[in-house]
Amino acid sequence: MGRVLKQALNVLVVLGVTASGSVAESAKPKSSEAAPLLILRNSHLQLAFDSRDGRLRSFIALQSEDNYLKSLKSAPPLFAVTIGNLDGTNQQEAYPASAGVSIQGDSACIQVSSLQVEGKKIPVSATVTVQLDSNSAESRWSIELSNHYSAHTIFGLTFARMYGVQLGDRWQDDALFFPFWGGERFPHAVKDFVAIADHSLSPTEMGRPRVTRKNGRYVHELLYAGGASMMWMDYTDAAHGLYLASYDPEFLVTVLHADTQGSTVGTMNLEFKKWITVPPGQDRTFPPIIVAAHAGDWHWAADAYRSWFNTRMTLTADGGSWREQIGGWLVFMKNAYGRMALQFHDLPEVWAKEKN
C-alpha cells in the first residue's frame, strides 16, 4: 500500500468511520496550531477538510493512491467573494471567517456564518456542498451565498480552488490544457509558465505571451467567453488527470486561472472566478463546479465537458447523415504560445491516432 494512502488511513483510524463511510468524529490536532480534519470518502476519492474553516487539505485519487495536493503548506480559503459599494467602487476580497463542517455519507456540508475583509467580519453567509459521485472519481461543488450586508453588492466569486497540485512523484511531466480558442497545451506546465513570462524562449517560440509575473507567481488567465471557448481545464501526466469544469447553464462570464511559483515549488494552483451579482438582501445558489480525478489524457476531460454541454444545447447538422459521418480534421502544428509541436512528417501518425 502506498505511503500516501497509509497516511490517509491513519487519519481515518483517528476519525472513526462508520459503515456507511461517514465520519463519526474529528481527528485530534497534534499541536495547538494543527486543526482537526474531517474526511469525505468513497471508493474513488478521499477529501480532507479543515474543521475550523473548511479549507481543503488533501484530494486523494484512491485508484492511484496519489494525493494531488502535494505542496499545501498554506491552504487557501475554500472560496472568496469580491464585494463593494452598490456602484461597484471600493471592491475588496472577502473570505470565510470560520466554518462548521459536517459529513454525511458521500456529502460534505460547510456552513459559513460570516466573511471577513482585512480582519473585519461582514454579514455575508454561505453554504458549500461537496457531493461525491458513487460511480466515479468525481466531486460536485456547489455554493449558496446570502448577502445581508446593507449597501454592498457581491460582484465576484472564486470557487473551487485546487492549490499545490502535483501529479505523481514528479512535477516536470505535468501538462496543463486550457480551452484557448482551438485549445492550448503546456506540456511542461510549470517550466513553460516560467519560460513564457521571463521571455527566455526564442522569438519564434514566444508567440503571443499571455503568462505574466505577479507577486512572485507566474499567472495565466483566460476569460470565458473570450479567449476561453469553454469552461474547463485539465492537468495531466502519463498516469493521472485532474479535471475542473464549470457546469453553468447560464454561461456566466468566467475566469480560468492557473499560477505557479516555478520550479522551486513545482506545483500549480487552479481555480475559477465568476462574474456575478448578489445585491443586499438577496440569496443566490450557483451551478456546480466539477473536480474529478481521471486516467488517460485530455480527451477524457473534453469528452466529459461535451457530455454535459450536450444536455444544455441541441446541435443539429443540416444536409443529411453524411454531414454527421464526415468531419473535418484540424491540427495545430505550432503551440498557442509559439513553440513548434509537430513537423509535416508527423502528420500521418497523428492522423492514424485521430481516426481511431
N, C-alpha and C positions, 0 to 999 in steps of 0.2 A: 504493500500500500504506500502511496506517495506521501512525501513529507507534508505537503500542504493539507491533504485530507486527514492525516493523523492529527495535525494541529487543530483542524476544524472539529474533529470528533472529540478531542479533549474538551473543547468548549461545550459541545453538546452534552457531555457527561456531567459537567458542572450545572448546565441549564436544567437537565432533566426533561427529556422529550416524551410526550405521550404517544400512545399507539397510533393516534391519528396524524402525528407529525407536528402538532402544535407545541409551543414552548410552555413548560409548566412554571418556571421561574427564571429570573435573570441570573447571569453569572456574577460572582462577587469580584470586584476590582482587586487587582494585585497591589495597587498603591492608591494614595489619595487622589492622584491625577487620573488614573485609569477609570473608564466608565464601564458599567455593566453592558454586556452585549445581548441583544435578542436575536435569535436565529429563525429565519424563514427558510424552509427546506422542503423539497420533494425529491423524487428520484432523479431529477435532471439538474437542478440548481440549488445552491445554498447561498443565501444573502445574510449578512450580519449588519445590524443597525445599532447605533449608539442609543442607549435607552434614555439619555438625558435630552438629546436634541434631534434624534432621528437621522443623524449623518450615516451614510452608507460606508461601512468599514471593510467589507470584502464581498466579492462576487465570484463564486466558485462554480465552474462547469464540472459537474461530478463525473461525466464520462471521461474527461481527461485528467481530473483531479487538479486542475490548474486554477489558481486564484488570479483572475485577470488584473486585479488592482495590486500591483507589486510594490509600488512606492507611494504609500499613502500615510506619510508621517503626520500630515495635517489635512484631514478630510474636509472638503468644502461643505458649507451648509447644504442641506438637502435641496433647497431651492432658494431663489432670490426674486424679489419683485422690484420694479422701478416705480417709484411713487413721487408725485409732485403736485403743485398747485393745479387748480382746475384749468387754467390757461396753458398748462404744460411747462411752466417755468419752475426752477428750483427742483429739478428731478434728482432723486437720490436712491441708492440701493438699500433695500431693507431685507433682513434675514430673520429666520426663526429665533426668538429669544430663548425658548425652551420647547420641549415637546413631550407628549405622552405616547409611548409606543406599545401596541398590543398585537399579539399574533393569534390568529385563529385559523387552524388548518393550513390552507395554501394561500392565505391572505394576511398582509400586514397593514395596520391602520396607524398612521401617525397624526395625532391631533396637536395643532399648534394654536395656542390661545392668543398670542400676540407676536408681532415682529419688532425688530429693533433697528434703529438708524443711529449710528455713532453712539451706541450705548443707551439711547433713549427708547423706551418702549412706545409703540404706536398701536392703536386699536384695529389691527387687521388680523383676522384669524384664517386658518386653513386646515383642510383635511386632505391628507395624502393617502391613497390606497395603492398598494403594490400586490398584484394578483399573479400567482404562478399558474402556468398552463400545465395541466396534468399529463399532456401527451407530448410535450416538447420542452426544450430549454429556453422558453420564452417567458418574460415577465412583462406585465402590463401596468404602467404607471399612470395614475390619474390624480388630479388635484382640483379641489374646490376652494375658491377664495371668497372671503366675506369682508367687505370694506366698511368698517364702522368709523372711519376717520373723516370727520367733517371737513369740508372744503379741500379735500385731497382726492385725486384720482390715481388709480393704478394704470400705468401705461405699458409695462413690460413684465414678462415672466421668463425666468431662466430655469429650465427643468426639462429632462432629467440630467444629472451631472455624473459622468464617469471619469474620475481623475486617477492619475497614476497607473495608466493602462500599459501593461507589457504582456505579450502573449508568449507562453513557453519560457524557456531558460534564457533566450537571447532577444534583445531588442533590435539588433541590426537587421533582421529579416522581416520586421513588422511593416506591413504596407497599409496605406490609407487610400480609400476610394471615396471620392466626392462626386456628386452629380453636377459637375460644372459643364453646362451645355450638353455635349455628347458624352461626357464622362472624363474623369481626371484620376490618374493613378500616381501615387507617390510610392515607388517600390521599396524604398528605404526611408520611411516617413520622417523619422527624427533627423537623420543626416540630410535628407533633401530639404527640409524646412530651413535648416541652418545655412545650407549652401545657397538657397534662393534668397533668403533675407540678407545674407552677408555679401551677395553678388560675387561669389567665388567661382561660379561656373563661367564657361567661355561665353562670349557674346552669342554664339549660335545656339547654345543650350539654354540661355537665360529666358528667352521668350519674353512674355509679359509677366513680370514678377507680381505676385499677389500675397506673398508671405512677408509680414512686417515684424520688426522687433519692438516690443513694448514691455517696459519694466523687467528686462531680463528674460523675457519669453519670446518665442518665435510663434507668431499668431497668424492663422489663416481663417478667414470668414467668408462665407458665401450667403447671399440674400436670396430667399425664395419669395416670389418668383422674380428672378432676375438672372444673376449668374448661375444660381442653382435651379435646375429644371425639375427637381423632385425633392422630397423632404426625407432623405435617408442618407446614412453614411455607414461605411463598413471598414473595420480594422482587422486585418488577417495576417496569418503566417501560413506555413505549409500544413499545419495541423489544427489551427484554431481560427475562430472568427468571432467578432463582436459586432452586432448589428444594432444600430439605433435608428428609429424611424418615428416620425410623427404621423399618426393616422388621423388627420384633421380633415373632416368633410367640409369645413368652411374654407379651407386652404388659406388660412391667415398668413400674413407676412411673417416669415420665419428666418432667423439667422442660424446657419450651421457653423459651429465654432469648433476649432481644434487648435491646441497650442502645446508647446513642449519647451522645456528648459535646455534641451540639447543633449549631447552625448554624456555630459556629467551625470545626468539622472537616467536618461534613456527611456523615458515614459512619455505618454501622450495623454492630454486631457480633452474630453469630448463632451459637448453639451448643445442643447437647443435654446434659442432665445426667441420668444414670441412677442410680437407687437399686439397688445390687447388694450381694452378699455373696460375698467370696472369703476364706475362712478361711486361717490359716497352713498352709503345706504343700500348698496346692491350686492348680490351674490352671483358668482358665475362658476360653473363647472366646465372644465376644459377637456377636449378629446384626449385619448390616451397617447402616451409615448411608449413605444415598444423597445425593450432592451433584451436581446437574445444572444445566447451562445450558439455557435453552429460549427460544423465541419465543412470542408470544401472552400471554394474561393468566392469571389464577389458575386458570382452568378446566383448563389443561394440568396443573397440579400436582394438582388434585383428581382428575382422571382417572387420573393416574399412581398416586396412592395407592390409589384404588379398585381399579385393576387388580391391585395387589399384595394388597390386603385380600381380594379375591375368591378368591385362591389359598389363603387360610387359613380363610375362613369361607364356608359354603354357606348362602345366604339363599333361602328359598322364599316365594312369595306364595300364600296359601290363597285359594280362591274362583274359580279358573279364569283363563283368559288375559286376561279383561277387567281383572283386578287389575294385570297386568303392563303393560297398554297405557294405562291411565288413571292418571295420577299427580296428586298434589296440587301446588299451587303456593304456596310460602311466600316472601313478600317482606318484608324489613325496611326500613321507611321511615325508621327512626331508627338511626344507627350505635350499636354496642355501648357506646360511651363517651358517647353522648347527642346527637351532632350530627345535625341533620336532613339526610338524604341524598336523599330523594325527596318529592315532593308528589303529591297524588291525580291531578293532570293528567298526571303522568309515567307512570302505570301502563300505559296502552295500549301505549306504545312499549317499555317493559320487557317486557311480556308477548309482544310480537311478536318480540323478540330471544330470549326464552327458548324459544318454540315452535320456533325454527329451530336 
